[in-house]
Amino acid sequence: MYLITAFIFSILLIICSITDIKTRKINLILCLFFLLTGIFIYLFVIQSSFYILCCNLMTGIFLLIIAKLTHGAIGYGDGIIFLIMSFYLPDACSLAILFLSLASASLFSCLLYTSDAADDRI
């Protein structure tokens, strides 16, 4: 059953990724639709504990607070996506996904930095 919810959430991620790359914005009406769908799925399919839902929601709220403090350097869309993700994924998976996304962004920025440093020496 979790494969179906992951597939539905993947559709949102693909659409939002393409829109974000093209326009640097995400469609909030689409996010609202997937949020309502996620709440329905969470209530009737996943049926996890309320404590786990609160832990997952805290990840998105934390990202929204950071986006507000950095004046949009991270982006509000990331926090919104993590809020929606908390209804689709069980067992505090959003914390693991946040860690993996930060680790991959760090690795990618290190690779860009080293390639820029190598280009400057030539």
N, C-alpha and C positions, 0 to 999 in steps of 0.2 A: 504494500500500500504506500510505503514511503517513496517508492520509485515513481509513482504517479504524481505525488506532490512535488517531488524534485523536478520532474519533467515540466509541470505547470510553472514552477518558479523559474526554470531555465528559459522558458519562453519569455517571461518578463525580463530576465537579464539580457537576453539577446536583443530584444526590441529596445530596451533602455540603453544598451551599449552602442547600438548603431545610431540611435538618436543623439546620444551624448557626444559621439565622435563627430557627427555632422554639425550639430547646433550648439554644443556645450550646455544643453539643458535636457531635462527629462520631462515627459508628459505626466503631469500630476493627475489628470483624469484617468489615465491608464493605470497609474499607481494606486489610485483610489479603488478602481475596479478590482485589481489584484489583491488589495488589502481586504476588501469585503469578501472576496473569494477565499482568501487565506483564513479569515476569521471563521467562515463557514466550515472549511476543511479542518481547522483546529478543533472546533467544538464537536464535530460529528465523526471525524475520521481519526485524528491523532489522539485526542483525549488524554493528553499528558497533564501533569500536575500544574497548578497555578503558579507554584514557586519557580518551576523551570521556565514558564512563560515570562515571568517577571525578570528572571536573569537574562533571558534572550532580549527582552525589551530594553534592559539597561544598556546593552551594547549600542543599540541604535540611538538611545537618548544621550549616551556619552559622546557619540560621534556628532550629534546635532549641537551639543554644548561646545565641543571643540570647534566646530564649524562657525558657531557664533563668536567665540573668543578670537579666532584667527581671521575673522571678517571674510569667510568664504574661501580660505586657502585650501582647505580639505574639500569643501563643497557640501551643500545641504543634501544633495542627491544621494551621497553615500550613506548618510544617516537615515534617509527615508527608505532606501533599499534594505538597510539592515533592520529597520523596524518591520518592514513587510516580511523579510526573511524569517523573523522570529515566529511567525504564525505557520510557516511551511516546514521548518526543520525542527526535529525534536532534540531533546537532551543537550541543550546548551551548545549546539554545533556552531552558533554564530560567533562564539569566542574563538573557536578553532579557526574558522574562516577569516576572522579579523586578524589573527596572528599570522596565518599563511599569506594573507594579502599584504600585510606590513612587511613580512620577511621577503616576499618576492619583490616588492617595491624597493626595498633596501638593496637587494642584490642587483636589480636592474639599474638603480642609480649609481651603484659602485662600478658596474660595467660601463655605464656611460661616462663616468668620471675618469676611469682609466683609459678609455678610448679617446677622450678629449685631451687628456694629458699626453698620450702618445702622439696625437696629431699635432700638438703644440711643439713637440720636440723635433719634428721633422722639418 
